[in-house]
Amino acid sequence: MSNQDLNITAKLINGGVAGLVGVTCVFPIDLAKTRLQNQHGNDIYKGMVDCLLKTARAEGFLGMYRGAAVNLTLVTPEKAIKLAANDFFRHLLMKDGRQRNLKMEMLAGCGAGMCQVVVTCPMEMLKIQLQDAGRLAVHPQGPASTPASSRSYTTGSASTGKRPSATRLAWELLRTQGLAGLYKGLGATLLRDIPFSVIYFPLFACLNGLGLDALSGKASFAHSFVSGCAAGSVAAIAVTPLDVLKTRIQTLKKGLGEEVYSGLTDCARKLWIREGPAAFLKGAGCRALVIAPLFGIAQGVYFIGIGERILKFCE
């Protein structure tokens, strides 16, 4: 195996390990974010803490990890693609990937965001149905947000008494709607992930560059972690309105009286009219608390070089 192949393999391992550790740590907060973004008004949950407490009481500790299996399965390729793609585009667009050029760094981030949605969109499509099932169990259900001809699948509603299954959901979506069913909300996902990467990666590079060691050429774990957290928080909050729209569009089952959306523009218009501008920032605090440690851990692992260490051990 050539040095270049080893380098790519190490980056994929780093991204995968970082994703697994990060998701395990912050998934309950991500569940709270999804439920807060999907509820219309404050009729069920008053905030993140209230949501987590009610979820734990009603569904048990494991209830806070609904949908985690999907994330843990797909976050490895997702994070690996995102981090490796950004690194690839940085080296392609900038000499040795180190010459500072804000425009090129933003372009590299844009490329990374476009690459990752291949995995991100279906992953979040399935995860959202599983996460929101507990909210719907205590909320009267309305129609699904899909045409009547394709509503043969279930998300484990209270009426059936069955817990949703990611495998069953994926199969039913493929059977009734084809591959497009798993990629519902692709446009909204791109509109969220591309700006996120455009903001995150250049900001991280700038912050992390402040702590580079002259001898090793790398920042310390602590500095990389803090830089990842700071850049992640800023980027996460900046694109929260797009995340809210994506979550609403990708949610298949609706509570009684909740809106069904025909697309991104329709969703934004109805959200503004019915719930006001504040609705676009629903779950912003949760999202920052999820993304900050997630990317802090990711960048820390990436810069420590766990992948390189594993490959060296296996030689």
N, C-alpha and C positions, 0 to 999 in steps of 0.2 A: 504493500500500500504506500503510495507516494506521500510526501509531506503535505501536499495540498489536500489530498483525500483525508489524511489524518486531521488536518485543521478544520475541514468542513464537518467531519464526524464529531470532533470535540465540541464545536459550536452547537450542533444539534443536541448532543448530550447535555450541555450546559443549559440550553433553553428548556429541554424536557424536565430536568431535575428542578430547575427554578420554578417552572409552572406547577409541578406536583406539590412542592413544598408550599408555595404561595397560595394555591387554591385551598389546600387543606386548612390553612390558618385563617383565611378570611371568608370562606364560603357562606357561613351564616349571615354575615353582613350583606353579602350579595343577594341572598334570598330576601332579606328585609327590603333592600332597594327595589327589587322586582315587584314585591307586593305593594309597596308604597306608591310606586309609579303607576301601577295598574288600578288602584282604587280611586274611585271618583269621590272627591271630598275627603272627610276624615271619619267616615262612619264606622270603620272597623279598627284601624290602627292610628294612634295619635302621633307616632313617631317611630324611630328605629328601635329604641329600647322597649317600647310598648309592643311593637310587632314581635320582637324576639321572645319576650316574656309570654305573650299569648300563644305563640307558636310552640314554645317549650311545654306549656301547660296542656295544650290541646293535642299535640302530636308527639310529645316526648323529645328528648335530646336529639335523636336521629332525624326528627322531623325538620330540624334546622339544616340538615344536609340533603334535603330532597333535591334531586338533580345533580348531586355531586359526582355520581358515577360517570355521567356524561362528560362533565368537565375534566375529571381525572383521566378519562380515557383519551379525550381529544385535545387537552391542553398541552400535552407534550408536543405533538406536531404543530399546534397553533403557535405556541411560544417559540419553538425552535425555528419555524418559518419566519416569524416576525423579527427575531433578533439576528438570525443568520442573513436574512434578506437585507436588513438595514446595513449590516457589516459589509455585505457583498456590494451593495450600491455605493457605499462610502468609498470603498477601494476602487470601484469602477470610475466614479466621478471625481475623486480627489487623489492626488498623489500620495500613495502609501496609506490612504485613509486618515491621514493626520493633519494635512494642510487645511487650516481653518477657512471655510467658505460657507457662510450662512445659507446662501441660496442653494448650494449643492447639498448641504446637510438636510435642508427642508425637502429637496427633491428625493434624496435617499429615503427619508422618512415616508414620503408619499408612496414610493415604490414598495416599501415594507408593508404599509397599510393595505395596499392593493393586493399583495400576495397572500396575506394572512386570511382574507375574507373567504377564501376557498374552504377553510376549515371553520372559521369563526361563525359564519352565518348558520350553517346547519347545527353546529354545537349549541348556539344560543337559542335557536328555534326550538330544539328539544328541551333544553334546560329551563326555559321560561315556562313551558307547559307544566313541567314537573314542580317548579317552584311555586307557581300560582295556584296549584290544585288545592292547597290547604286553605287559601283565602276563599276560594269558591265553595269549599265545603261548609263555610259558615255564612255564605252570601247566596241568596236565591239566584239560580242560573237563568240566563237568557239564551239567545241563540248563539251558535258558533259563528265566527267571523269569516266563514267560507260559504260558497254556494251550496244550496240545499242538496245538490246531487252528490256532493263530496263530504257530507257530514256523517259518514258511517263510523268514524273512529270516535274514541272517547278519551278524555283526559283524566279519568278516574273521579268522576263527580260524586257528590254525596249521594245522589240517587242510586247509583250502582253499587256503592260501598266498596268499590275496587280501587286499589292504589294504581296510579298510572305507571306505565313501563316505557322506558325510552325505546326499547327494541320494538314494542308493539306500536308505539307512536310513529316511529320511523317507517315501519312496514306499511302501516295504514296510509301514511302520507304518500309514500311511493306508489302504493296500489291505486289510490284515488286521484292523485294529482301529478304523479310522476316526480321527476327530480325537482321540478319547480316548487313542489310542496315543501321540500326541505330548504329551499332558497327563498322562501317568502321573506320580504323585507331586505332583500339584497341591496337595493338602492340606499335604504336608510342605514344599513350597516356600513356601506362604503362611505357615505356622507359623515358617519361618526368616526370611523377608524382612520380614514386618511387625514383629516384635520388633527386627530389625536396624535398620530405619528409625526406629522409635520411640526407640531408643537413640542412633543415629548423628546424626540431624539436630539434635535439641535440644543434644546435647553439642558438636557442631561449632559451632552458633550461639553457644553460650556461650564456647567457646575462641576462636573467631574474633572475637567481640565485644571481647575483651580487647586486640586489636591494631588496632581501627578508627582511621583517621586522621580527625581532627576536620574537616579541610577537604574531603577527597574523599569521606568517608563509607564508604571501603573499606579493607580490610586490605591489607598488602603481599603480593606473591606468596609470599614466604618464610613469612610468618605463616599465610596461607591453606593453604599446602602442609603445614606442620607440624601445623596444627589438623586438617586432613583425615586425615593419617596417624595422629594420636593417637586421634581419635574413631573412625576405621575399625578400628584395632587392638582397642580396647575392645569395640566392637560385634561384631566378627568372632569374638573368643574367647568372648564371652557366648553366642552362638548356635551354636557349633561342634557341640554334641550334636545339634541339629536338622539341621545340615548333614550329619553322619554318617548319620543316619537317611534323609535325602533321597537321598544318594548310593547307599546300599545298596538302597533301594526302586527307584530309577530304573535301576539296572544290570540289563540284560536277560540277559546271558550270565554264568554263574557258573562258578567253578573247581570241580573235583571235590571233593565233600565240603562245599562252601560252602552256606550256608542260602538257602532261597527264602522270601520274606516275602509274607504275604497283605495286609498293611497296616501302618500306622504303629505301632499298639499291638503287633502281633505282632513287628514288627522290634525295637522297644524291649525287649520281654520276652526275646526270644531273644538279643539282644546282651548284655543284663545277665547272663543265666544262663550263656551259653557263653563270653563273653570278659571279663566283669567291668565295673565302672564306668569303668575307665580307657579302655575302648574308645570311650566317648562323646566323648573328647577327642582321638581320632586325627586327626592333621593339623592340630591347633590352631595350632602354630607356623607351618606352611606357610600356613594361611589368614590369619593375621595379617600375614605377609610379602607375601601377595598383595593383601589388602584395603587395607593401610596406604598403599603408594605409589599404588594404583589410585585411591583416593578423594582422596589428597593431590594427585595430578595433576588429577583431575576438578575439585576445588574451586579449585585454582590457575588452571586454564584458565577456569573459570566466572567467577572474580572478576577476572581480567585482561581478560576481555571479548573473546576472539578472534572470537566470532561477530559482535559489533558492529563490529569492525574490518573483517572480511570484507565485511559488508553495506555499510559506508561506502565501501570500496574499489570495490565493484561498482556504486555509484550513478552 
